[in-house]
Amino acid sequence: MKKTLLSAIAMLATSGAVMAQNGVTEVPDAEGHQYMCTVLSPNGRYLGGSNGDQMGGFIYDTQSKKVVDYSTPDVDTDLQLKSINDEGVAVGWNGPAAIFKFATADYTTYGVDGQYLFMGISPDGKLIAGARYDNEDSPAGQPCLFKDGKPVDLPQPSNKFLGANSDGATALSVSNDSIISGYWVDDMGTRPALLWAPGREADTYMAYPFSRPYFAVNTESTKSYAVFSCDQTVMSPNGKYIVVNFEKYTGEWESSLGVARYNTANDSLEIFTCNPEDEMFAEVGTDIMGCAVSDEGTIVGIYGGMYGPRCGFMWKKGDDKIKSLAAEFPKATLLADYDAGGFNTPAGISADGRYIAGFAYKEGETEDDGGYVSWVFDTQYDDASGVESAPAADAKKVVARFTADGKRLKADAKARGFNMMLMKNGKTIKSFNK
C-alpha cells in the first residue's frame, strides 16, 4: 500500500524525536521515574523538576529530547529545582544551595546545608535571587542577590513602615535588569509580597512592600484581605508582572484563595476570586493558585483543591476571569485527560507565552498503571491542519520536503503548490509556493 504524505513524514519524525500529540509533548520516561515539572526556562526550551521515584531531579531539553537526571547524596537530602534559565542552568538545592547545569550534566553546591537559599535565576544566568542564613544578627534570613556565587545583601523595610514586625525576608525571582520580587515574613508567619528596584548606584536597591495597601495584620482589620502573600510565585522574565496568591478572609475563621496580577511598571493590581456558583468550580473546588506569568501578563496555574482534585487554568491579560486550559485548547485532548487525573499542574509559561509546561497524574489502563508525567504544550499548534507551526528560527532547519502527492524533494528545493516540510526539531510545517 502506498504511504500517504503524512504517514511518511511521521515515520521520519518519530525515528529521531518525541512527537507531540495535538501540541502536547510528554517528557520521555522509559524507566518510570515519574518526572514532575515545576520550572520552565523563559525561552521554553528547558523543563526541570523532581524525579519522583528516586527523590532526585531532572532537566529536559525539548530540542535534543534528552533528559539529565540528578541524584541526592543520601536518602535524607532534599533536592529541588526552583528556577531555570535560557541555557538550561537551574538553581535550587541538593542539601546545600546548588546550581544544576544541563550541558555538563552535573551540579555545584555552595556553602553548607542551610547556609544559602537559591530561589530564582535571571534569564541570562548572571544573577541569582535568594537569601542567606549565616549571620547571627539575621537568623530569620537576609535577602540576597548572588553574583558569581557571592551574596549582595538586599535592604529590608523597617517595622515602622510595614506596620508590623518583620521576621526576615527572601528574594524569589530576578530579571536581567535586576528587578527582584520576594516576600517578607510577618509575626503571624504569613509572607506579604515585596519588590526590590535597582538604585542609581551599582548594587543598591530600594525595598517596596507593594502588598501594604491590601495586607491586614490581623483578622479585625477593615482591609479586604487578611493575607496577601507570594511565597510560592514568580515574576515574569522581563520583570513587569508578578503573580500574587492571596487569601481573602470571609469571616468566622474562613477564607478563600485567589490570584492577582501586579504590574511593576505602573503599580496596578488586578484581582480574581472565583464565584462558588460558577459551574467551572462546582465539582473540583474554589481554591486558586497562580504558578507563572509571561512577559505580556498571561498567568497559568491551578484551580480546585490544593491537594486535589486540581485542574489547569490560564488567565490572559485583559480577561476578567480565568479559563480552564483544557477548554481554551479543546483539541489538545491530553489537557482534559490530565484534568481528569485530578492533579494537573501547569507550572511554567515561556516569556512569549507560547509554551506552557507542568506535570499531571495520568491514569493508566488499570489502577496500577497510572503515574505522574511531565508535559509541555505549544499553544501555537495549528488545530485546523493537524500540523504544528514552527518559529522563524526553524525555517533554516528543513531536513526533508514533500509535495502534495508524497514525492520527496531535496530539503532546500521548493516545488510549486503545496509543500510539507520536516524540521530538524521533529516538527512539520506547511507552505504554498506560487
Solvent accessible surface area in square Angstrom, and as a share of the most:
residue,aa,sasa,rsa
1,M,237,1.06
2,K,169,0.71
3,K,118,0.50
4,T,89,0.52
5,L,24,0.12
6,L,102,0.51
7,S,43,0.28
8,A,24,0.18
9,I,4,0.02
10,A,43,0.33
11,M,113,0.51
12,L,64,0.32
13,A,4,0.03
14,T,78,0.45
15,S,95,0.61
16,G,67,0.65
17,A,20,0.16
18,V,47,0.27
19,M,76,0.34
20,A,28,0.21
21,Q,95,0.42
22,N,49,0.25
23,G,2,0.02
24,V,2,0.01
25,T,17,0.10
26,E,44,0.20
27,V,7,0.04
28,P,52,0.32
29,D,46,0.24
30,A,113,0.88
31,E,135,0.61
32,G,41,0.40
33,H,14,0.06
34,Q,67,0.30
35,Y,8,0.03
36,M,42,0.19
37,C,0,0.00
38,T,60,0.35
39,V,15,0.09
40,L,18,0.09
41,S,0,0.00
42,P,20,0.12
43,N,70,0.36
44,G,4,0.04
45,R,74,0.27
46,Y,14,0.06
47,L,0,0.00
48,G,0,0.00
49,G,2,0.02
50,S,37,0.24
51,N,1,0.00
52,G,30,0.29
53,D,80,0.41
54,Q,96,0.43
55,M,134,0.60
56,G,1,0.01
57,G,0,0.00
58,F,0,0.00
59,I,0,0.00
60,Y,1,0.00
61,D,2,0.01
62,T,28,0.16
63,Q,93,0.42
64,S,64,0.41
65,K,44,0.19
66,K,111,0.47
67,V,36,0.21
68,V,9,0.05
69,D,64,0.33
70,Y,8,0.03
71,S,75,0.48
72,T,26,0.15
73,P,90,0.57
74,D,75,0.39
75,V,138,0.79
76,D,133,0.69
77,T,20,0.12
78,D,76,0.40
79,L,10,0.05
80,Q,66,0.29
81,L,6,0.03
82,K,54,0.23
83,S,21,0.13
84,I,6,0.03
85,N,3,0.02
86,D,39,0.20
87,E,120,0.54
88,G,0,0.00
89,V,29,0.17
90,A,0,0.00
91,V,0,0.00
92,G,0,0.00
93,W,40,0.14
94,N,1,0.01
95,G,18,0.17
96,P,30,0.19
97,A,1,0.01
98,A,0,0.00
99,I,24,0.12
100,F,0,0.00
101,K,91,0.38
102,F,25,0.10
103,A,92,0.72
104,T,85,0.49
105,A,53,0.41
106,D,71,0.37
107,Y,75,0.29
108,T,73,0.42
109,T,56,0.33
110,Y,59,0.22
111,G,44,0.42
112,V,102,0.59
113,D,107,0.55
114,G,52,0.50
115,Q,42,0.19
116,Y,37,0.14
117,L,39,0.19
118,F,1,0.00
119,M,29,0.13
120,G,2,0.02
121,I,13,0.07
122,S,0,0.00
123,P,15,0.09
124,D,63,0.32
125,G,29,0.27
126,K,152,0.64
127,L,15,0.08
128,I,12,0.06
129,A,0,0.00
130,G,0,0.00
131,A,0,0.00
132,R,32,0.12
133,Y,82,0.31
134,D,69,0.36
135,N,50,0.26
136,E,166,0.75
137,D,133,0.69
138,S,22,0.14
139,P,106,0.67
140,A,40,0.31
141,G,0,0.00
142,Q,24,0.11
143,P,0,0.00
144,C,0,0.00
145,L,0,0.00
146,F,2,0.01
147,K,63,0.27
148,D,142,0.74
149,G,22,0.21
150,K,148,0.63
151,P,47,0.30
152,V,39,0.22
153,D,66,0.34
154,L,3,0.01
155,P,57,0.36
156,Q,63,0.28
157,P,17,0.11
158,S,64,0.41
159,N,71,0.36
160,K,190,0.81
161,F,93,0.39
162,L,12,0.06
163,G,54,0.52
164,A,15,0.11
165,N,86,0.44
166,S,31,0.20
167,D,80,0.41
168,G,8,0.08
169,A,2,0.02
170,T,4,0.02
171,A,0,0.00
172,L,7,0.04
173,S,11,0.07
174,V,7,0.04
175,S,2,0.01
176,N,74,0.38
177,D,101,0.52
178,S,20,0.13
179,I,43,0.22
180,I,0,0.00
181,S,1,0.01
182,G,0,0.00
183,Y,24,0.09
184,W,7,0.02
185,V,27,0.15
186,D,3,0.01
187,D,94,0.49
188,M,95,0.42
189,G,43,0.42
190,T,28,0.16
191,R,82,0.30
192,P,0,0.00
193,A,0,0.00
194,L,0,0.00
195,L,12,0.06
196,W,0,0.00
197,A,32,0.25
198,P,62,0.39
199,G,36,0.35
200,R,244,0.89
201,E,124,0.56
202,A,93,0.72
203,D,74,0.38
204,T,58,0.34
205,Y,26,0.10
206,M,118,0.52
207,A,21,0.16
208,Y,72,0.28
209,P,2,0.02
210,F,4,0.02
211,S,1,0.00
212,R,103,0.38
213,P,87,0.55
214,Y,65,0.25
215,F,12,0.05
216,A,3,0.02
217,V,55,0.32
218,N,63,0.32
219,T,41,0.24
220,E,141,0.63
221,S,39,0.25
222,T,142,0.83
223,K,91,0.39
224,S,71,0.46
225,Y,25,0.10
226,A,15,0.11
227,V,26,0.15
228,F,0,0.00
229,S,19,0.12
230,C,2,0.01
231,D,37,0.19
232,Q,122,0.54
233,T,3,0.02
234,V,51,0.29
235,M,12,0.06
236,S,1,0.01
237,P,29,0.18
238,N,64,0.33
239,G,0,0.00
240,K,75,0.32
241,Y,10,0.04
242,I,2,0.01
243,V,0,0.00
244,V,0,0.00
245,N,22,0.11
246,F,3,0.01
247,E,56,0.25
248,K,68,0.29
249,Y,64,0.24
250,T,83,0.49
251,G,24,0.23
252,E,152,0.68
253,W,205,0.72
254,E,111,0.50
255,S,51,0.33
256,S,35,0.22
257,L,49,0.24
258,G,0,0.00
259,V,0,0.00
260,A,0,0.00
261,R,1,0.01
262,Y,6,0.02
263,N,11,0.05
264,T,30,0.17
265,A,80,0.62
266,N,98,0.50
267,D,77,0.40
268,S,46,0.30
269,L,35,0.17
270,E,55,0.25
271,I,63,0.32
272,F,18,0.08
273,T,51,0.30
274,C,20,0.12
275,N,86,0.44
276,P,93,0.58
277,E,155,0.70
278,D,36,0.19
279,E,153,0.68
280,M,43,0.19
281,F,4,0.02
282,A,74,0.57
283,E,167,0.75
284,V,33,0.19
285,G,26,0.25
286,T,43,0.25
287,D,42,0.22
288,I,1,0.01
289,M,48,0.22
290,G,0,0.00
291,C,20,0.12
292,A,7,0.06
293,V,3,0.02
294,S,1,0.01
295,D,31,0.16
296,E,125,0.56
297,G,0,0.00
298,T,21,0.12
299,I,0,0.00
300,V,0,0.00
301,G,0,0.00
302,I,0,0.00
303,Y,11,0.04
304,G,1,0.01
305,G,13,0.13
306,M,38,0.17
307,Y,207,0.79
308,G,29,0.28
309,P,63,0.40
310,R,26,0.10
311,C,12,0.07
312,G,0,0.00
313,F,0,0.00
314,M,9,0.04
315,W,5,0.02
316,K,80,0.34
317,K,88,0.37
318,G,69,0.66
319,D,42,0.22
320,D,127,0.66
321,K,72,0.30
322,I,0,0.00
323,K,87,0.37
324,S,18,0.12
325,L,1,0.00
326,A,16,0.12
327,A,72,0.56
328,E,48,0.22
329,F,34,0.14
330,P,91,0.57
331,K,108,0.46
332,A,3,0.03
333,T,66,0.39
334,L,13,0.07
335,L,0,0.00
336,A,52,0.40
337,D,74,0.38
338,Y,0,0.00
339,D,23,0.12
340,A,75,0.58
341,G,17,0.16
342,G,16,0.16
343,F,48,0.20
344,N,1,0.00
345,T,9,0.05
346,P,0,0.00
347,A,13,0.10
348,G,4,0.04
349,I,10,0.05
350,S,0,0.00
351,A,20,0.16
352,D,104,0.54
353,G,18,0.17
354,R,14,0.05
355,Y,38,0.14
356,I,0,0.00
357,A,0,0.00
358,G,0,0.00
359,F,13,0.05
360,A,0,0.00
361,Y,65,0.25
362,K,69,0.29
363,E,114,0.51
364,G,37,0.36
365,E,173,0.78
366,T,80,0.46
367,E,168,0.76
368,D,138,0.71
369,D,87,0.45
370,G,21,0.20
371,G,14,0.14
372,Y,59,0.23
373,V,31,0.18
374,S,1,0.01
375,W,0,0.00
376,V,11,0.06
377,F,3,0.01
378,D,6,0.03
379,T,30,0.17
380,Q,96,0.43
381,Y,30,0.12
382,D,46,0.24
383,D,55,0.28
384,A,99,0.77
385,S,37,0.24
386,G,49,0.47
387,V,9,0.05
388,E,20,0.09
389,S,38,0.25
390,A,25,0.20
391,P,50,0.31
392,A,94,0.73
393,A,76,0.59
394,D,12,0.06
395,A,60,0.47
396,K,194,0.82
397,K,83,0.35
398,V,27,0.15
399,V,70,0.40
400,A,1,0.01
401,R,10,0.04
402,F,6,0.03
403,T,22,0.13
404,A,69,0.53
405,D,101,0.52
406,G,24,0.23
407,K,129,0.54
408,R,132,0.48
409,L,38,0.19
410,K,159,0.67
411,A,33,0.26
412,D,124,0.64
413,A,37,0.28
414,K,153,0.65
415,A,26,0.20
416,R,207,0.76
417,G,18,0.17
418,F,67,0.28
419,N,0,0.00
420,M,8,0.04
421,M,17,0.07
422,L,10,0.05
423,M,2,0.01
424,K,148,0.63
425,N,29,0.15
426,G,8,0.08
427,K,35,0.15
428,T,19,0.11
429,I,32,0.16
430,K,97,0.41
431,S,38,0.24
432,F,149,0.62
433,N,35,0.18
434,K,203,0.86
